Amino acid sequence: MTDEYFLLVCDDVPHVVVLTDPGIRVMDVVQVVRRLTGLSLWRSKALATQVPAVVLTCVPEKDAAAAVSALRDAGARAETREQPEPYFPRR
């Protein structure tokens, strides 16, 4: 049996939203993380305090920019990165 891998090509490269610093208004940032991810309050706080933390993955650039803007408005430092392409070993 052979393994076959397919690389899907799309117009929009998926992005990752990374929280680098929650700032001094941690609970405001936790509320934004909770709204963005749908996690519970406890898990959102755990995610927001263990930085750097990946908040969202595989989102379009427009949604990633909106999420970063919401986190920055809450007092956090966040950035968006292009999601790295998967590595498929060749035989």
C-alpha positions as CSV (number, residue, x, y, z in Angstrom):
1,M,0.0,0.0,0.0
2,T,1.4,3.4,-0.9
3,D,0.9,6.6,1.0
4,E,-0.3,9.5,-1.1
5,Y,-0.3,13.1,0.0
6,F,-2.2,15.9,-1.5
7,L,-1.5,19.5,-1.0
8,L,-4.6,21.7,-1.3
9,V,-4.0,25.0,-2.9
10,C,-6.2,27.9,-1.9
11,D,-6.2,31.6,-2.5
12,D,-5.9,32.6,1.2
13,V,-3.0,31.3,3.2
14,P,-4.2,30.3,6.7
15,H,-2.9,32.4,9.6
16,V,-2.2,31.8,13.3
17,V,-3.0,34.3,16.0
18,V,-0.4,34.3,18.8
19,L,-0.8,36.0,22.1
20,T,2.7,37.3,23.2
21,D,1.8,39.3,26.4
22,P,-1.5,39.7,28.2
23,G,-0.6,43.1,29.6
24,I,-1.9,44.5,32.8
25,R,-5.7,44.0,32.1
26,V,-5.5,40.2,32.1
27,M,-9.2,39.6,32.8
28,D,-10.2,41.8,29.8
29,V,-7.9,39.8,27.6
30,V,-9.3,36.5,29.1
31,Q,-12.8,37.7,28.1
32,V,-11.6,38.4,24.5
33,V,-9.9,35.0,24.3
34,R,-13.0,33.4,25.6
35,R,-15.2,35.1,22.9
36,L,-12.7,34.2,20.1
37,T,-12.2,30.6,21.0
38,G,-15.4,29.5,22.8
39,L,-13.4,28.0,25.7
40,S,-14.6,28.1,29.3
41,L,-13.5,31.0,31.5
42,W,-11.0,28.8,33.3
43,R,-9.4,27.5,30.2
44,S,-9.3,31.0,28.6
45,K,-7.5,32.3,31.6
46,A,-5.0,29.4,31.5
47,L,-4.4,30.1,27.8
48,A,-4.0,33.8,28.3
49,T,-1.5,33.5,31.2
50,Q,0.8,30.9,29.5
51,V,2.4,33.0,26.8
52,P,3.3,32.8,24.0
53,A,0.1,31.0,23.3
54,V,-1.6,30.2,20.0
55,V,-5.1,31.5,20.3
56,L,-6.5,30.7,16.8
57,T,-5.2,28.5,14.0
58,C,-6.1,28.1,10.4
59,V,-8.0,31.3,10.1
60,P,-8.1,33.6,7.1
61,E,-6.0,36.8,7.2
62,K,-9.0,39.0,7.6
63,D,-10.3,37.1,10.7
64,A,-6.8,36.9,12.1
65,A,-6.3,40.7,11.8
66,A,-9.7,41.2,13.5
67,A,-8.7,38.9,16.4
68,V,-5.4,40.7,16.9
69,S,-7.1,44.0,16.9
70,A,-9.6,42.8,19.5
71,L,-6.8,41.5,21.7
72,R,-4.8,44.7,21.3
73,D,-7.9,46.8,22.2
74,A,-8.1,44.7,25.5
75,G,-4.5,45.7,26.3
76,A,-2.6,42.6,25.1
77,R,0.2,42.2,22.7
78,A,-0.7,39.8,19.9
79,E,0.5,39.1,16.4
80,T,-0.6,37.1,13.3
81,R,1.7,34.7,11.5
82,E,1.3,32.7,8.3
83,Q,0.7,29.1,9.2
84,P,3.7,27.0,8.1
85,E,3.2,24.6,5.3
86,P,3.0,21.0,6.3
87,Y,6.1,18.9,5.7
88,F,5.6,15.7,3.8
89,P,8.6,13.5,3.6
90,R,9.4,12.1,0.2
91,R,10.6,8.6,-0.3
